[in-house]
Amino acid sequence: MRLYELFIGFRYLKSKKSQGFISFNTLLSILIVFLGVFILIVVISVLNGFQSQIKDKILDVDSHITVTRSYSDGTDRGIRNYVPLMDKLKNIKGLNAVYPYVQGQALLRFKNSIDPVMIRGMGGKETMPDDIKKFIVRGERKFSKGRGVFVGYEMSFNNNIREGDWLELIVPRGQLSATMGVTPGMGRYRVLGFFKTGYYDFDTKLIIMSLPQAQQLFEVGDVASGIGIKVKDVYRLREISSEIQGTLGFDYTTMTAEERNQNLFYALKLEKLIMTIILFLVIISAGFTIMGTLVMVVMEKRKAVGILKSMGARPNSIMVIFVLEGFLIGVTGSVLGVVFGLATSLNLEAIILWIEGIVNAVMARAYNIFDLGVFYKISLVPSHVYYIDTIPTEIKPEFIVFIAIFAVFLSTVAAIFPAWSASRMRPVDTIRYE
């Protein structure tokens, strides 16, 4: 590419009447490319952060790998020999913690309300696992000798449960019979404190008690529902799970946290894919806008093209000039989109809180002026809908580079047809009536 082609390409980006300003059509094309790249970076960064945040919360609270019985003969509903199995698992490298647990569904009855909950029994009669201690926000970090449980902070807020209150848990227990079904069991427990994991589904549905109390409530004896395992490297979950499966044999089943929550993670991946496709269509629409803009530029510069050809410019040079315009539009829009997209993604939570503050201030003022009653603050990202209490973002550099390259490539490709049309113009036809 010669220097004059680059010079003319820059000149054609400018307005016809004022050489100091970009033409409106060119500005519109840059704006659409900018919006496509900007929105795509922000949305995908939020989706990546949202997916990683939920995954981290699940891995932080739940077991990385669980070991359960592969089958049941109807008399033994769990793992009876869990102590020898735990000793066997501790010989495997890469494990951080191994513990038995009892888990099952139940009904929580408190005052006049009944809600479905999940009970998880872990630890000794008074000792609490370290993985649970770090989530306790109120109460002593240990179990009581008597009947005591810890409930989620959101559950306590929704049901107005206070520390020291007594609640009833109803669970299915006993053997299944054709006439009576499963006999329900009931236990009355005192609330020892509250925990908050940051994962809304756990904080509203989970009740934690000691392992002996859970065994007594479900009447399973000295049996564990499964064995929970925490690993040192979460990126080796599948590898370690396969090693555990080979060590224990096929009498037991190992599952990773991703496999147990595969529907949730599949939904997140599907949502991310659909949003990516939709937003890429914005960049594709920018390509058509660039094509239309350059067609208009070619029609406007017919006389200039004819003069250049009469002075000896080759068709390839004319084509390079207009392809260069599409390239420059793509580069400008992509650079602006990447810069503002990264800045917004890194400060998204502060921006959302700032917008919330303005909206709530305006609405509160309006309620006060027009006497509309009590105004309740609006939350743009409610935790009960999005499971988490913060706005996470995760920027993947390789994806940012791909977006920018794709936008520039599409802008350049969109300029090929107008550039080809300009290169085929005959000098005599373009300047005959000028």
Phi, psi and omega in degrees: 000127180276163186294324184292331178293320177293319180297313181292323178300319177293320181297323182288344176284342185272164181290153182289322185274325182235110185288354182267353184233149178287143179295156183298316181298318177295318179297321178296318179297315178298320181297319181292318176298316179301312181297318179299312181292316182299308182295319181297317180295314183294312184294314181292325177296320178292316180297319177298314180294320179298314180294316180293323180296314179296318179298317179295321179296316180296316180292331181285321183269312185276169177289142175294319179223139176241145176244123180228167176291141180284335182209166178226138180267006178096341180252336181237108187264007181206206181257113181276323182264048186288333180293310176299325179295319179297319177298324179290322182289331182294345178279349180278131182286148176097359180268139181260325180204146177225126183210148176275157178210156171239128183222140179191164179276154181204173173247131177262124176245117179224117185058244184256009183248147176230124183227146175285137180221171175243128180257135176229121178258124183215155175080182181272194182297324180235339183276140180245136178301147181298329180295337179266326183304320186292345180264353182288124181252346177206137181102165178288145182275056177199157178277159180266155176296326177277200180274110181216148181222161171246134180242160179292149182298318180293324177297317179296324180291316182293327184253005180057044178270133181244159178299130182097348177292157176252137178226161182247138178242129180246125183228155171281135179208174183084184183267148179283129177233156183290332185266319187256346185072216178259126181289128178283149176240157184221143176218146180250127188227149178264139180282115182274335182172189184231151175235155179220113181267340186090351177257112192301324182295323176286318186289346180251347187235346190259137173236130184248133175220175179287158180299314179300321179294320179294321177297322179289320181296315181274354179054052180254356183074204180278064184230142177252141175296327180187180178242123178269142183228131172252133181252161180282324182241107184290345179278357178248025183302310183295320180296313180292323178299320178294322179294319178295318179299319178292328180287318185273337182089181187272005171287345181233154181242131176253139179221138176276167179297326179293321179291325179288334180243036186296328179295318179295312182292327176294319179297320179296317179295320179295319178298318179296319180296314182296315179296323178296315180297315181299316183286331174295332177296331176295318178293322178296320177297328176297325178299318178292325177295319178296318179299314179297321179298315182289329175299317178294322179295319179298317179295323181289328185258024180303314182297317181296321179296318179298319179294318179298318180292321179293338178271000174111006179292134180278157177304324180297322179293318178298319180295319180297322181300313184280328173295323178298326177299313178299320178297315181294321176298315180296317180296314180298310180297321181292316180298314178297318180296319179293315182297308181289328178295316178294318180297319180290318181297320181288338182239026187296317182297318178295322179294315180298316179296323178295317178295318177301317180298317180294312181299313181294323179294316179295315181293319178297320177296317180295319178297323181289318183292314184267005177053057183269001179109204182276130179260128177258132184302143181266136175247121181287338178230077182294134185292331182287347177262317187257009171072337186239159186256008175226170179255101185273148172225143176223117183263124176255111185303321182296327179286324177298315179298318180297318180299313182296315180296319180297318180296317179294317179299315181294321179296321179291317179296322180297338182273353186293314183296310176300323180294320178295320178297319179294324182290339181271355180295140178267132182305320183296318182290329185280332184246006183299315186256014179271000000 
